[in-house]
Amino acid sequence: MKLSEFNFAFPKELIAEYPATNRDEAKLMVVHRKTGKIEHKVFKDLLSYYGPHDVFILNDTKVFPARLFGKKEKTGAKIEVFLLRELNRESFLWDVLVDPARKIRIGNKLYFGNNEELVAEVIDNTTSRGRTLRFLFDGTYEEFKNIVYSLGETPLPKYIKREVKDTDKERYQTVYAANEGAVAAPTAGLHFSKELMKRMELKGTEFAHVTLHVGLGTFRPIEVEDLSKHKMDSEQMIITQKNADIVNKAKVDKRKVCAVGTTSMRAIETSVSTDGMLKPFDGWTNKFIYPPYDFRIANSMITNFHIPGSSLLIMVCAFGGYDLIMKAYKEAIKNKYKFFSYGDAMLIL
């Protein structure tokens, strides 16, 4: 399939600037692959589609405040620095994106905080906007991290035009986030409330956790018409034996296995054995899933409504079927579902 087949027009007012007041009261579109039926529900209705011992696979990555604002030495020009990836903990070495990039050259120093609590030196260019920074810091890693947290901002996507608010620290994070390392939230999981998860546990639902640290590459625009030529950025992921066992038992027992979000789906599809079982994994994935694709682990999926032409939408079409998912998106627009990170959800059965 071609990239152009995944483009569609939609009203910009459907981009969610804020999350639903209550996590589990966002809209939920339920898409049935076998019949083509589409239902309109509320997220907490999810419970009625699953039984005891069905498994939900959750990405437990935790977002950190990756967006810093600093100033350039001498000129004082304001510079936005987006922390992408820690390269060396002992040397406080990071891969970052800088904006505006044309002003930032190797050897420049950047100062952060009103009292210049942090100083960084540019030591390499990685891409047109990418740089490697060494933070010139004399304390412990924990002290460094505390300063980053005090100065950093919740990394809401750029299409959310408003200012970041204190509530975003909590709402742009899943209630089960545990392992820090993401610069973007696994947004399908934002709809789960503690109350809903407790009700699921009481019903006998089981949860398997994977960790995939979401990077900006997940949202990088695809620039080739031939999808087979697109290369995803690598993202770090971990699947433990314990969690693989939970998933594999459900598969053997022919239970429902639901991947919560495209990142969970990418993680499990990265680590499948030849007999279709989930294997433990500790490494990096750059897997790009596009139609046609034979999914081996999950038989249902929760996802948000994604950007036209994105790798996320393309994967969802691979799972739900291109015609049915594009029909569902037309329904979503007609029924004023909210789109993107803080938007409404879709359950594909």
N, C-alpha and C positions, 0 to 999 in steps of 0.2 A: 504493500500500500504506500501511497504518497502522502507527504506532509500536508499538502493542500486539501486533502480529504478530511482533515481534522480541524479546519477553520470554520468558525460560525460567528454570526453577529449577535450581540446581546446588549441590552440597555446598561449603560455604565452605573445607573443607580442601583443595580442588583449586586454590585460589589459591596460586601459587608464591611462597614467601617468599625462596627462593634460586634461582639459576640451576643448570642441570645442572653436574656436576663438570667435565666437558669440554664446550666449546661445541657441538661437532658430534655429541655423543652424546645430545642430547635426543631425545624421541620425534618421529617424523614420520608424520602421517597423510597418505596419498596419495589424493586424490579425483579420479576420472575422470569428467569431465562427460558424455562421450558414452555411456558404458555404465552409469554410476551405481556402478561398483565402488569399494570402499573398501579400501585396504591399510594395514597397520600396519608401519612401518619405523623406522629410526634416521636422524637427519638426514644423516649422511654417505653414506647410500644414495642421496641426491639425484643423485649422479654418474651412476647407471645410467639415468636418465630423459632425459639430454641427450647430444648429440653435438658433434663439432667445429663451431665457428663459431656455435653457439647463443649467444644473448646474455642476460646477467643485468644488469638495471638496478638499481643500488645507490644508495641515498640516503647520500651521504658527509658529511652534517651531523655536527657534533661537539657533544656535550653539555658545558655548562660548569657549575660548581658554583653553581647559581642560588639555593639556599636559604641565607639568612643569618639569624642570630639576634642581635637587638639589644635595647637597653633604651631606654625612653622617658625623656626629660629630666625631672628633678625627682622623678617618682614611682618611676623605676627599673623600671617594669613590663616584663616580658619580652615582646618582640614578634617574631614571625616575619615575615620579608620575603622574598618570592619574586620575584626579578628576572625580568621578562617580556620586556622589549624596550628596547634602547638607543635613546633618542630623539635625543640630541645628544652626540657624543663629546667635543667641546671643553668643553661645560658640565657633563659628567658627569650628564646628565639621563636618568632611566629611568622607564618604566612598571613598576609592581610590584603585587603583591597583598600585603596585610597581614592578620595574624591575631593577636589579635582586632582587627577593624577599628573597632569602635565607639569605641575609645580614641584613635584616631589622627585628628587634625584638621589642617587647613591651618595652617602656622606651627609645628607641633611639630617638635622635633629628636629624631633617633634616633641612638644611639651603638652602635658595633659593635666587638667585640674587648675583651679584658681591659684593654688599655691605651688603649681608645677610638681605635684606629688609623683608623677611618672615622667620619665624622659626616655625616648626611643631614638635609635639611630637607624637610618635606612642603609642596609648592607647589600641589597641585591634587587634587581628588577626581575619579576617572574612572568608577567604578562603586561598588556598595555596599562591595566589598572592595578596589577598585582605587584606587591613588594614583599621583601623579607625584612622584618624589623628585629633588632636586638634591643630589648628594654634594658636600660642601664640602671639596674636595681641592685641594691646592696643587701637586702634582707632575705628572709626565707620565702619559699614558694607560697606558703599560706598567707604571709603578709602581702606578697604581690597580688595574690588572688583577691584578698579583701579589698585592696585599693581598686583593682579592676571592677569589682562588684559595686563599689561606692561611686565610681566615675562612669561606669558603663550604662548603656540604655538597652531596654528590651528590644531585640532586633525585629520589630514588626516589618513586614514586607513593604516595599516602596509604594505599592499601589494603594496602601492605606495612607491617605493624605494628611490625616489629622496628627496632632502632637501625641506622643506616647504619654499615657497616664499611669498612675501608680497601680491601678487595677490590672493593667496589662501584665505586670509581673506574675500575677496569679493566673490570669485567664489565658495567657499565651504559653500555657504549660499544662500538660496532662496531670490529673490527680494522682497518677501512678508513676510519674517521672522519678527516676532513681539514679541514673548514670549520666553524669554531666559530660557534654561534648558537642551538643547540637547548636547550630546557629539559626535554625528554623524549627518550628514545632512540627511534630507528626500530627497534622491537624484533624484527621478523622477521630483521633482519640480525645480531642478537646470536649466532645459531647458527653463523655462518661462522667457522671457525678459519683461521689462517694456513696450516696444513697442508692443509686441505681446499681452500682457494683455490689453493694451489700444484698440487695434484693436478688441479684443474679446468683450470688454465693448461696443464699438460702434455697434457691431453686435447684442447686446442684451444679451450676455452671462451673467450668474449670478455666483457669487462665494460664497461658504459657507466655513467658516474657522473652523477647529478643531485644537486642540493642543494635540500632543502626543510627549512628550520629549523622543527622541530616545536615548536609552542606548546601551551599548556594547552587552547586552544580545540578541538584534536583530540579531547580527552576530555570536553569540556563536555557535561553531560546534555542530551538533546533534550527539550524541554518542550512540544512541540506534537504532537498526534496525526496531523495532516496533514503528511506529510514534506515536501511541496512548500513549506511555510511556514517550514521551519527554515533559519536563516542561520548559516553557519560563520564563525569568526573568520578574518581574513586571516593568511597565513603567507608569509614571504619565500621565493622559490625562484629557482634559476638552472639553465638548461640551455645548455651551450655548443654551438657548431656541430660541434665534433669529436665530442662524444658523441651528438648527434642523427644524425650521419652513420653512426656504428657501428650504431645501432638501425635506421636506414632501409635500410642495406645488407642486414641480416638479414631485414627484411621483404620486400625485393625478391627475395632468394634463397629466400624461403619457409622460413626457419629458425624455430626456437622462440625466442620473446622472453619472458623471465620478469621480471615486476615483483616485486622483493623488498620486500614490505611495502605497506601501504595508502598510505604517504606517497609512495613512488615511483610508485604507480599514479595518485594524485591529480596529481602533478607532470606526468607524461606526458600525461594526459588534459586537462590545462589548456592544453597547447600543441600541438594537432593541426591540421594544414593541411586544406584542403577535400578533398585527395586522400588523406587518411588517413596522412600522414607526420608525423614529429616535427619541430617547429620549435625553433630556439634561443629562449630566453626569459630575461628578467632583470626580475623584478618581484614581484608579490604574487598569491596565489591564495586564494580562499575557496570553491573548488569543492566541492560536496556531491554525491556519487554515490549514487543510490538506484534500486531497480528501478522500471520497466524501464530499462535503459541499454545503449547500443550501444558497447562498448569497441572502440577503433580501433587501439591500438598492441600491447599485450601479449596473447599467447595462452596464457600460464600465469602462475601467481602463487604466491608464498610468503607466508604470514601466520601470526600466532599465533592463539590462541583468545581471543575478545574478550568484553568486558562486555555483558550483555544490554541491548538497546535502544540500543546505542552506534552512532555514525556509522560506526565501523570494521566492526562486524558487518553493518550494512546494506549497505555497499559490497561486502563479501565475498559476501553473498547475491545482489547484483546481478551479480557475476562468475560465481559457481558455480551459481547457480540456487537459489531460496529453499527448495524442498522438499529438494533434495539436501544443502544446507549445514545445514539444521536437523536432518536425519537424521544427518549427520556429527557434529554437536554432541552428539546423544544417544549415539552410539557413543563419543565422546570421554569423556563422563561415565561410561559403563559401563566403559570401559577405563582409567579413572583417569588420563587425560591432565591435565597441569598447565595452568592457565589464566593469562592476562594477561601482563604484561611479561616476567617471568622464566620463563614457561611453555613448553610444547612448541609444535611447529610443524605447519602444514598446507600441503601442496603441492596446488594445484588445476591439473589438466591439461586 
